[in-house]
């Protein structure tokens, strides 16, 4: 059986799309994560969520989201560095007023373009929170990249499961892990 | 640093990976053998996978490329065994990834992406 047989095994109308799906990829363990848009709650019917926090373990089937307010570190920081360009920056995050305030500090000469926080949602998916400003805040109105709530973002940051990636105007992408500041 | 993704697994009551998950699901009547992708699914490519929005359920699904391939192979004529063989061919694998395919088939049917 040849790869063409894979294409011929589906309806003609789907073959172009299938070419795009298969093209240039190698096998990866199949993954699927499902989210409910109702209140942006993540349904974890088959997801396992394990964080690095002692005593913080949710059994498979337990929801990611809860109405329990976030309890944990209120300040976070990330040191971002590019091995290639030697550009570095620092990100600060501080919880206050029911939102997460952030600020990126870039070295002289480097200009901010955009940034994103990348979160490993318990090993079943990643979520990205896109930030377009050098200084601002993240709240429930922010597009939380498929995460159910700001609580979740904070919990994952506290668990060391988040990293930040910053893009400079010069096209340098620098990244680093977000760590709680105790 | 790159974040890695890991699969969900089917476990039996003792928490031991169940390699006979397909048989069990079929036996329990939870999974249709010849699944067919439902019509009108809007599949959008994103940075590292695909997103499907189901307006009638108000749900969003993230699938990586292998899971989308499995979904696309659900045309009502391919059995789980055939789908695993086609995935094997598509990615030039030495063996058909039957267990992984079975898990995704169970999940996509459960989520109403196939019937």
Interface residues (C-beta under 8 A of the other chain):
Chain A: X1 X2 X3 X5 X6 X9 X10 X11 X14 X17 X18 X20 X21 X22 X25 X26 X27 X28 X29 X30 X31 X32 X33 X34 X35 X36 X37 X38 X43 X45 X46 X47 X48 X60 X118 X120 X123 X124 X125 X126 X128 X146 X163 X175 X176 X177
Chain B: X1 X3 X4 X5 X6 X7 X8 X11 X43 X45 X47 X48 X49 X50 X58 X59 X60 X61 X62 X63 X64 X65 X66 X67 X68 X69 X70 X72 X73 X75 X77 X78 X82 X85 X86 X87 X89 X90 X91 X93 X97 X100 X101 X103 X104 X107 X108 X110 X111
